[in-house]
Amino acid sequence: MQKKSHNKKFESSLKILLKSSIFFLIGIFISKIFSFVYRIIIARAGNLGLESYGQFNIALTISGFFTAIFTLGLSEGLLRYIPYHRGKNENNKAQYLIKFTVIITIFTGILGGIFMYFLAQPISVYIFHDQGLINYLIIFAFFIPLAVVSGVVFILTRAYEKIGWNSFIINILQPFSRIILLIILLFIGMSDNAVILSYNMGFLVVLISSYIICKCFIPEIFNKKTLDKELKKESARSLLSYSWPFIFIAMISLIFTSIDVIMIGYFMDIKSVGIYNAALPISGLMMIVPTIFVQLYFPLISKEYARKNIKLIEDLSKQVTKWIFMVNIFILVILIIFPKFLIGILFGNDYLSADVALIFLSIGMFFFTVFTISERLLSMAGKTKLVLFNILVSAVINAILNFILIPKYGIAGASFATMVSYIVWGIVSTLQVRKYVSITPLRRKMITIFICAIIPALILLYTKQYIPTNFFTICLEGLFLLLAYTFLILITRCLDRHDLAILSSIKEKMKLPNFKKNKLNYS
């Protein structure tokens, strides 16, 4: 009876995760379209030359750095502790932490804006040697408090599992409002600062819309509840202790993601940096899958962790990891077999020398995405200092290998360094999860899934030498890979009974004919 109840709750959680991921995937797709339109308007009507556009992007990066620091990691803290306290029916503690965080971030946001305002000139003159950057940084400085506070209020929609609204606000409403504001500002003749103002006013849209969603759909946030003074101190202390490592995690993450580019620029030239940056975004496509699942996964497991439902957390973690693995192993095969074709289609023939770099980066990114769940499990257990340690060690390994390999092997050496650091990061975090949480978020079926992907890949690699290479044949080869991979997944029973239950549920909602019950014993 207990096992039946567990399976029912497990499948229910999986359906919620899948539903939220579909919402988020649609949101990301729409967001990309809006972002593209926004860039077109800037380029064609925004009166922003290459130099000004560069200044805007530098100011954007610097303001993001200030925002991350002066948020104090409290957004991540709320994302963990609100579901945790809700899971223990301690809504008064959750409510207090929200109030505490908003008050603190209003103060730190203003402080961050003041710091950026007075540092605008030194940063522009002494670091970037660009007087024109000063005006951009000063305007961005006035919006730092808004960016900090809006981020905190917005995170409540995730913490309270309102993923549909969360995706709508960040992926649809914010970019759409920026487009409308940009058009209006350009129409009234404010061409000089139209881009900066329209971009930053997007934070105001997020703040207002998030507040309205909370008011309408999460009314318990605004209930007046008392909390003992000692409990207030204890709750605030726990939140701050959990959150502060995220300040450094954000900083080191920025260093980790940019160290390749910096060292390629130092040891080689700007042209090589451009070629390398053709491989980076293509390999980054694999981040879409874990991103759409993690949106609800983390608050969900944090709530169950408070209820001590470790078995449910383990089953959810293994299933989500399997889903990520199943999708991304196919994407990895495509990226490894057709690197030149993909680079040529997306960036042009001038960037074809990034093919080896794309292969190494894709392998590294694949390992990182598979082990993403391990990092979330560490955060769930409050081991944020271990998360900080992991990314710090990975960044150091990446820097050392870059220093050794780039002078000898160029961008291929840089990508190999990143691949190794990603793999080490993933393996270490998984071992830590096994030690501290007693969970290994991997399924044995993943070995079978790997074989299902490798068999058609090897067949295609062998036959490619006898097939002429053109757009039509490559499309046929890609279709063969997809069909063969799907066929092997089905006949090897890689889809367990939980996967089949979810597929049946989707078919019912789509009002399609039901599957006949499979008599095979799926496990």
Secondary structure, 3 states (H helix, E strand, C coil): CHHHHHHHHHHHHHHHHHHHHHHHHHHHHHHHHHHHHHHHHHHHHCCCCHHHHHHHHHHHHHHHHHHHHHCCCHHHHHHHHHHHHHHCCCHHHHHHHHHHHHHHHHHHHHHHHHHHHHHHHHHHHHHCCCCCHHHHHHHHHHHHHHHHHHHHHHHHHHHCCCHHHHHHHHHHHHHHHHHHHHHHHHHCCCCCCHHHHHHHHHHHHHHHHHHHHHHHHCHHHHCCCCCCHHHHHHHHHHHHHHHCHHHHHHHHHHHHHHHHHHHHHHHCCHHHHHHHHHHHHHHHHHHHHHHHHHHHHHHHHHHHHHCCCHHHHHHHHHHHHHHHHHHHHHHHHHHHHCHHHHHHHHHCHHHHHHHHHHHHHHHHHHHHHHCHHHHHHHHHCCCHHHHHHHHHHHHHHHHHHHHHHHHHHCHHHHHHHHHHHHHHHHHHHHHHHHHHCCCCCCCCHHHHHHHHHHHHHHHHHHHHHHCCCCHHHHHHHHHHHHHHHHHHHHHCCCCCHHHHHHHHHHHHHCCCCCCCCCCCCCC
